[in-house]
Amino acid sequence: MKIRNLIAISAIAVAATLGAQPSIAEIKTVNGVATYPDGYTGTPVRAVAEDPFLSPTNSALILIDYQPPILQGVRNISHEDLINNTTGLIKTAVLYDIPIIFSHVAVGLNGYDPMIEELSKLAPNAVFIDRTNVNAWEEPEFVAAVKATGRKKLIMGGLWTDVCLAYPAIEAEKAGYDVYVPEDTVGSMTQLSHENGMKRMIAAGVEPITWNVVPAELQRDHARPDVLPEVTRIFMEYLFKVDPNKAWN
């Protein structure tokens, strides 16, 4: 009898909890304007295995070779725009607390300048991998860091598009990861070299996006309140390039 009573009590508690959650069916749009029940916090968060899009629980950010001497070789996008877009991307990843890996090349080996400080300081808790190999995926420490994130969707950027980004992005796809490249955060020596790198990655299954897609997918629902003001500021400052302290509606 005690076990039955416990089961009954548990069932009542679960039913009460579920009953307290606002139902999507309660939302009504009249004359183009919807009304919502008190406490509404958006549509349910989808399970990792069922979500085809980027989310805070299935994604990781990986940036490769954003170093001053390598940036100097980028000619297909302005350096100002590339740094702006990459800043917005990193701030988004930090805001949603997704794993971040930064990797630069030949710092310990040849004394190359490390990752651009303006970018690296934005994510002080990022995992840092110093390499010798142009293809990061051939470095065991790099692959181990990717596996350690536990994430299968990788947001990857790198300089240059057709070399230090393309190689590990293609390898990651072959290893069973879903790779997304925010194309407006990457670049190469010419427009042709950039385009060839993108074509090569796309042929391997990589999905091209722009950086603004990342905060849009991670937030997903305007009714989710946790970091909505902060992500709105990122959109305003780095996408619309307007004063983030002004109201946006």
Stockholm file with secondary structure:
# STOCKHOLM 1.0

chainA/1-249         MKIRNLIAISAIAVAATLGAQPSIAEIKTVNGVATYPDGYTGTPVRAVAEDPFLSPTNSALILIDYQPPILQGVRNISHEDLINNTTGLIKTAVLYDIPIIFSHVAVGLNGYDPMIEELSKLAPNAVFIDRTNVNAWEEPEFVAAVKATGRKKLIMGGLWTDVCLAYPAIEAEKAGYDVYVPEDTVGSMTQLSHENGMKRMIAAGVEPITWNVVPAELQRDHARPDVLPEVTRIFMEYLFKVDPNKAWN
#=GR chainA/1-249 SS CHHHHHHHHHHHHHHHHHHHSCCGGGCEEETTEEECCTTCCCSCCCCGGGCCSCCTTTEEEEEECCCHHHHTTCCSSCHHHHHHHHHHHHHHHHHTTCCEEEEEESHHHHCCCCSCHHHHTTCTTCEEEEESCSSGGGCHHHHHHHHHHCCSEEEEEEBSIIIIIHHHHHHHHHTTCEEEEEGGGCBCSSHHHHHHHHHHHHHTTCEEECTTHHHHHHHCCTTCCSSHHHHHHHIIIIIICSCTTSCCC
#=GC SS_cons         CHHHHHHHHHHHHHHHHHHHSCCGGGCEEETTEEECCTTCCCSCCCCGGGCCSCCTTTEEEEEECCCHHHHTTCCSSCHHHHHHHHHHHHHHHHHTTCCEEEEEESHHHHCCCCSCHHHHTTCTTCEEEEESCSSGGGCHHHHHHHHHHCCSEEEEEEBSIIIIIHHHHHHHHHTTCEEEEEGGGCBCSSHHHHHHHHHHHHHTTCEEECTTHHHHHHHCCTTCCSSHHHHHHHIIIIIICSCTTSCCC
//
